[in-house]
Structure formats: C-alpha cells, structure tokens
C-alpha cells in the first residue's frame, strides 16, 4: 500500500468534483473547490474519520468493497479505478467477469434523475447505485444482491404486493439463468446460483423449470409502508456489454401513484407514520 500516492490521488479526485456532479446540493459557505471529506464519506458509507486518515497517509488498508465504493463515489474511470486498487495494494477486478464499478457516465445520468426512482444494477441482481427517490421507495440496498435478498431474507418481499410475489420470483430466476448461460465462466453469478439452490427450495424448483428471460421494460408494483401501492412504469437502459442496467421507474401524471411519488419526493426520508 502506497499511502503517500494513495492520499494524493484521493485528494485530487475529490477536489475535481462539484457536489452537483454526484447529486448533492452545493449549499452556502463553500469556500474550497470540490467535495468535502465528509461528503465523500457519506457517498461511500464509511466514517469521515476513516476517510480523513486515508487522505492524511495514516489509514489502514481499505477493503476491496471500500475501494469499489470510493471508485464509485469519486466517479473514477476504469483505468483510474485500477490505479486506485494498485495504490492500495490490491489487484483490480479481472476483466471479463462481473464488476461493481459503475461507469461515470451512467452515474451522471442517475444523478440527474432527481424526481423519479432510478438505480443501477448488475444483470445478476447486484444493487450498485441508487438515487434519493429510489431509496425513498425501496430503502437503501447498495451492495446487496436483490435476487439473494428476495429468496433468503425474511420480509424482503414486503416491498411487493402479495399477488405479484410468484411473478417476480420467476422473473428473478429466469434472468439469472440467462446470465449464467451467457457468461458461464463468471464466478459471481455461478456462485449465487449454487448458494440459492441449496438455500431455497422455491428457487430450486423454479431453476428446474428452465425459464429464460432478460430484464425488459414492464410495469412494476411496489408496496410502500406509508403511501401504499405504487404502480410504476419501468424503463431499462443497458450499458456496453449489457452487464449493467439503469432501471428507471416513473408514474403517469394525474394518477394516484404520481401523487404518492410527489409526496415521497417532498418529504424525503422523514417518518410519515402517524404518532400516538
């Protein structure tokens, strides 16, 4: 780990970004260029103290997951991401397999979608990035595999109306089968299939049916704990290689769902539950 070069690289990558570049408000009294250290920490999910120590050349070795989060927060290109890994004494992700690194251009589009839920997922269900509205609708799931969560986490299906559970379960399995067939040597999707076939009888039975689909634009229903059912249109934009997808949900103006989304946009993360 080259602490001196790592600290310099992080600082320079931080100061070249404006808050608006990463979907943050500029706010008053900003006297220095670029992002603040606490803003980088917020975007990566690490403590401000730990990130500060990295820039001060005294931080401990960051994990691969943390390096991936830093590359995403600082909008690094693939080459810059690999450089970051090398400075931290880690091997960069291997080309040809699954990558959690979201291209800066895709993140730029995500940051510009302020009033509708949007997220970036890998084609095998890894939640890579979410905007504020996406978090307001479903909760913060960055770093989570949504297919694993659906089949193994109690309460995960509460996000969808019960009448849609079977449909969504089949779609998850069928899309994962398509990915493993397209990239048989990619260890990520293959390991997930092995894990879920052992952990979930439902997944195993659906896997045996050998249905194959790819994610495509279609209506999607969410069951929000406060505002109720959201009937949303879904658009899917794929990146080069089709391994990452920008998923955008929207509601038609004038509908009840549109009004409910507007309510979520206004109140953000406030607790809307009635108090006794």
ROMARBA-228436 format. One line per 2 residues: number of its first residue (from 1); their letters; for each residue x, y, z of C-alpha. Coordinates in pm, 1 decimal, always signed. Layout:
ROMARBA-228436
NUM = a = X Y Z  ... .
This chain:
ROMARBA-228436
1 = xx = +0.0 +0.0 +0.0  +147.5 +332.0 -111.2 .
3 = xx = -3.3 +567.0 +146.9  +157.4 +883.2 +6.4 .
5 = xx = +41.5 +830.0 -352.0  -298.7 +699.2 -240.5 .
7 = xx = -360.2 +1007.9 -27.0  -261.9 +1241.0 -311.2 .
9 = xx = -478.0 +1056.1 -565.1  -784.3 +1060.2 -338.4 .
11 = xx = -745.5 +1430.5 -263.8  -709.4 +1525.9 -629.6 .
13 = xx = -1004.9 +1309.3 -732.0  -1215.6 +1467.4 -458.2 .
15 = xx = -1142.4 +1833.1 -537.2  -1213.8 +1796.3 -909.3 .
17 = xx = -1578.2 +1707.8 -838.5  -1856.3 +1954.9 -765.9 .
19 = xx = -2141.2 +1850.0 -535.0  -2380.3 +1869.2 -830.9 .
21 = xx = -2166.0 +1611.1 -1012.4  -2266.1 +1349.0 -755.2 .
23 = xx = -2624.5 +1455.9 -688.8  -2555.2 +1667.5 -378.4 .
25 = xx = -2670.5 +2020.5 -302.9  -2397.8 +2285.7 -314.6 .
27 = xx = -2527.1 +2472.4 -10.8  -2395.5 +2800.4 +130.5 .
29 = xx = -2045.6 +2891.1 +252.3  -1848.1 +2658.0 +26.5 .
31 = xx = -1506.1 +2821.4 +24.1  -1293.5 +2540.7 -118.9 .
33 = xx = -1329.9 +2360.5 -453.3  -1458.8 +2009.4 -487.8 .
35 = xx = -1627.9 +1777.1 -245.5  -1572.8 +1790.9 +127.0 .
37 = xx = -1423.3 +1489.0 +300.5  -1745.6 +1426.9 +489.3 .
39 = xx = -1934.8 +1420.9 +157.8  -1706.1 +1152.0 +16.2 .
41 = xx = -1753.4 +955.7 +337.3  -2131.0 +994.2 +305.4 .
43 = xx = -2127.8 +869.0 -53.2  -1917.5 +563.8 +33.6 .
45 = xx = -2081.3 +469.2 +362.4  -1756.2 +496.8 +560.4 .
47 = xx = -1684.3 +723.3 +856.3  -1546.3 +1071.0 +796.0 .
49 = xx = -1263.0 +992.8 +1037.8  -1152.2 +687.6 +839.3 .
51 = xx = -1160.2 +869.4 +506.1  -969.5 +1162.2 +657.5 .
53 = xx = -699.0 +924.6 +778.7  -662.6 +786.2 +425.7 .
55 = xx = -601.5 +1137.4 +292.2  -359.2 +1204.1 +577.1 .
57 = xx = -146.0 +900.0 +484.9  -225.5 +709.8 +805.2 .
59 = xx = -525.9 +496.8 +718.6  -535.3 +118.3 +743.7 .
61 = xx = -564.8 -99.8 +433.2  -907.7 -42.0 +274.2 .
63 = xx = -1103.4 -349.8 +174.3  -1196.8 -428.2 -185.0 .
65 = xx = -1555.8 -334.9 -106.9  -1441.4 +1.4 +27.8 .
67 = xx = -1221.4 +64.6 -277.1  -1515.7 -11.8 -503.4 .
69 = xx = -1729.0 +236.2 -308.5  -1455.7 +501.1 -336.0 .
71 = xx = -1423.7 +448.1 -711.5  -1799.1 +490.6 -748.3 .
73 = xx = -1820.1 +797.8 -523.1  -1529.2 +973.2 -694.5 .
75 = xx = -1662.9 +889.1 -1043.1  -1339.7 +716.7 -1148.1 .
77 = xx = -1292.3 +568.7 -1493.2  -1195.3 +202.4 -1529.4 .
79 = xx = -826.9 +298.9 -1559.7  -845.9 +525.7 -1254.5 .
81 = xx = -1025.5 +254.4 -1056.9  -748.5 +4.6 -1136.8 .
83 = xx = -489.2 +265.6 -1032.7  -671.2 +312.3 -702.2 .
85 = xx = -662.7 -62.4 -637.3  -290.5 -78.6 -717.8 .
87 = xx = -208.8 +209.8 -481.7  -399.0 +30.1 -205.8 .
89 = xx = -200.8 -290.0 -267.1  -493.2 -478.3 -419.4 .
91 = xx = -542.4 -648.6 -753.7  -807.2 -472.1 -965.3 .
93 = xx = -1117.0 -666.5 -1070.2  -1042.8 -906.2 -1352.8 .
95 = xx = -1166.6 -804.2 -1697.5  -1439.0 -1021.5 -1845.3 .
97 = xx = -1610.7 -1100.2 -1516.6  -1871.4 -912.5 -1317.6 .
99 = xx = -1771.6 -569.3 -1193.0  -1928.0 -349.1 -926.3 .
101 = xx = -1769.9 -42.1 -1085.8  -2033.2 +182.2 -1240.3 .
103 = xx = -1920.9 +391.6 -1534.9  -1909.8 +766.3 -1456.3 .
105 = xx = -2143.0 +842.0 -1748.5  -2408.1 +609.2 -1609.0 .
107 = xx = -2376.5 +768.1 -1265.6  -2405.7 +1114.3 -1422.2 .
109 = xx = -2740.8 +1018.7 -1572.0  -2851.2 +870.4 -1237.9 .
111 = xx = -2757.9 +1190.3 -1053.4  -2969.7 +1398.5 -1292.0 .
113 = xx = -3285.3 +1199.0 -1219.9  -3398.8 +1387.8 -911.6 .
115 = xx = -3773.9 +1333.6 -911.3  -3818.4 +967.5 -1011.2 .
117 = xx = -3678.1 +645.2 -864.2  -3373.0 +518.4 -1052.5 .
119 = xx = -3099.5 +267.7 -976.4  -2807.8 +86.4 -1137.9 .
121 = xx = -2799.7 -292.9 -1107.9  -2578.3 -562.3 -1247.4 .
123 = xx = -2751.5 -811.9 -1473.1  -2734.7 -1069.1 -1189.9 .
125 = xx = -2904.1 -852.3 -928.2  -2627.3 -656.2 -753.7 .
127 = xx = -2755.7 -313.9 -647.6  -2471.8 -82.5 -748.9 .
129 = xx = -2618.5 +265.8 -704.8  -2947.7 +435.8 -615.5 .
131 = xx = -3073.3 +790.7 -626.6  -3260.4 +950.9 -339.0 .
133 = xx = -3604.3 +867.2 -477.2  -3512.5 +501.0 -520.5 .
135 = xx = -3405.4 +485.8 -155.7  -3730.1 +657.9 -53.3 .
137 = xx = -3934.6 +390.9 -234.2  -3743.4 +71.5 -150.2 .
139 = xx = -3482.0 +158.2 +113.7  -3104.2 +167.8 +75.2 .
141 = xx = -2981.8 -159.7 -77.9  -2649.1 -59.4 -236.7 .
143 = xx = -2409.9 -352.8 -206.2  -2697.3 -601.2 -175.5 .
145 = xx = -2782.9 -871.0 -425.4  -3156.2 -826.7 -476.2 .
147 = xx = -3211.5 -1183.2 -600.5  -3040.3 -1329.7 -293.0 .
149 = xx = -3240.5 -1094.0 -75.1  -3571.1 -1196.0 -235.5 .
151 = xx = -3517.4 -1567.2 -165.9  -3331.8 -1561.7 +166.4 .
153 = xx = -3414.7 -1250.2 +371.3  -3733.4 -1258.9 +579.9 .
155 = xx = -3956.0 -962.2 +499.5  -3779.0 -881.7 +172.0 .
157 = xx = -4098.7 -944.7 -25.3  -4290.2 -688.2 +177.1 .
159 = xx = -4182.2 -439.2 -90.7  -4418.9 -603.3 -339.2 .
161 = xx = -4792.4 -678.5 -320.8  -4852.8 -1047.7 -237.2 .
163 = xx = -5030.8 -1113.8 -566.9  -4707.4 -1027.1 -752.7 .
165 = xx = -4469.7 -1245.6 -549.8  -4479.6 -1550.9 -775.5 .
167 = xx = -4435.1 -1343.8 -1092.3  -4133.3 -1158.0 -951.6 .
169 = xx = -3974.6 -1476.9 -817.2  -3996.1 -1642.3 -1159.5 .
171 = xx = -3852.3 -1333.0 -1327.5  -3555.0 -1326.6 -1087.5 .
173 = xx = -3468.5 -1690.4 -1154.1  -3520.0 -1670.9 -1528.9 .
175 = xx = -3298.8 -1363.1 -1566.8  -3024.6 -1521.5 -1355.5 .
177 = xx = -3032.6 -1833.3 -1571.7  -2988.3 -1619.5 -1883.4 .
179 = xx = -2683.1 -1451.0 -1729.6  -2514.1 -1775.0 -1626.3 .
181 = xx = -2563.6 -1915.5 -1975.1  -2420.0 -1601.9 -2136.8 .
183 = xx = -2118.1 -1589.7 -1900.0  -2056.5 -1946.7 -1781.2 .
185 = xx = -1707.6 -1865.5 -1650.7  -1812.1 -1563.2 -1444.1 .
187 = xx = -1774.8 -1678.8 -1081.6  -2021.8 -1428.0 -931.1 .
189 = xx = -2349.4 -1541.6 -1089.8  -2244.7 -1907.2 -1078.9 .
191 = xx = -2172.6 -1891.2 -705.2  -2505.5 -1718.5 -642.3 .
193 = xx = -2694.3 -1996.1 -823.7  -2515.2 -2264.0 -622.2 .
195 = xx = -2590.3 -2080.1 -299.3  -2959.4 -2026.2 -371.6 .
197 = xx = -3023.6 -2378.3 -497.5  -2903.3 -2502.7 -159.7 .
199 = xx = -3072.8 -2233.7 +50.0  -3417.4 -2204.5 -110.1 .
201 = xx = -3648.7 -2487.7 -212.9  -3856.3 -2236.7 -410.5 .
203 = xx = -3551.8 -2120.9 -604.9  -3451.2 -2481.8 -677.0 .
205 = xx = -3794.7 -2567.1 -814.8  -3803.7 -2255.8 -1032.0 .
207 = xx = -3449.2 -2324.1 -1153.2  -3556.8 -2667.9 -1272.1 .
209 = xx = -3829.2 -2513.5 -1487.6  -3552.7 -2366.5 -1707.8 .
211 = xx = -3735.7 -2043.0 -1790.7  -3513.6 -1777.6 -1950.1 .
213 = xx = -3582.1 -1404.3 -1973.8  -3384.7 -1083.0 -1970.0 .
215 = xx = -3489.6 -769.0 -1783.8  -3709.1 -558.0 -2009.8 .
217 = xx = -3940.5 -257.6 -1975.5  -4257.3 -357.6 -1791.4 .
219 = xx = -4492.3 -225.4 -1523.0  -4371.1 -278.7 -1167.2 .
221 = xx = -4564.2 -262.4 -841.6  -4421.0 -163.1 -503.9 .
223 = xx = -4590.6 -171.8 -165.9  -4462.0 +126.4 +30.3 .
225 = xx = -4519.8 +103.3 +408.2  -4656.5 +459.1 +430.1 .
227 = xx = -4804.6 +573.7 +96.5  -4930.2 +232.9 -17.4 .
229 = xx = -4919.0 +64.1 -359.1  -4714.1 +231.2 -633.2 .
231 = xx = -4796.0 +123.2 -990.6  -4490.6 +232.1 -1187.5 .
233 = xx = -4372.7 +209.8 -1546.4  -4023.5 +64.3 -1577.4 .
235 = xx = -3760.8 +150.7 -1837.6  -3427.7 -32.3 -1861.1 .
237 = xx = -3118.9 +118.5 -2023.7  -2825.6 -119.3 -2065.4 .
239 = xx = -2456.0 -31.6 -2065.8  -2196.2 -155.0 -2313.1 .
241 = xx = -2174.6 -531.7 -2278.1  -2521.4 -537.1 -2116.4 .
243 = xx = -2374.0 -628.3 -1775.9  -2513.1 -318.7 -1600.4 .
245 = xx = -2858.5 -167.3 -1624.8  -3000.6 +172.1 -1539.9 .
247 = xx = -3354.1 +99.5 -1418.2  -3591.0 +398.0 -1413.1 .
249 = xx = -3940.2 +392.9 -1261.1  -4199.6 +657.4 -1336.9 .
251 = xx = -4568.5 +728.2 -1287.0  -4810.2 +882.2 -1532.5 .
253 = xx = -4910.2 +1240.3 -1441.0  -5252.9 +1267.6 -1289.1 .
255 = xx = -5256.4 +918.2 -1142.1  -5276.4 +835.4 -773.6 .
257 = xx = -4928.0 +682.3 -791.1  -4791.9 +1008.8 -935.9 .
259 = xx = -4930.5 +1197.3 -636.3  -4782.5 +943.6 -396.6 .
261 = xx = -4440.5 +976.4 -560.6  -4466.4 +1353.9 -530.5 .
263 = xx = -4534.4 +1311.7 -159.9  -4226.8 +1093.3 -119.7 .
265 = xx = -4015.5 +1341.4 -315.7  -4122.7 +1630.0 -90.9 .
267 = xx = -4081.3 +1458.8 +243.4  -3775.5 +1252.6 +152.8 .
269 = xx = -3674.1 +1028.4 +440.9  -3897.7 +1183.2 +704.8 .
271 = xx = -4101.2 +941.9 +910.0  -4456.3 +969.3 +777.2 .
273 = xx = -4605.0 +714.0 +1016.1  -4874.6 +853.1 +1245.8 .
275 = xx = -4762.6 +905.8 +1603.3  -4965.0 +815.9 +1908.9 .
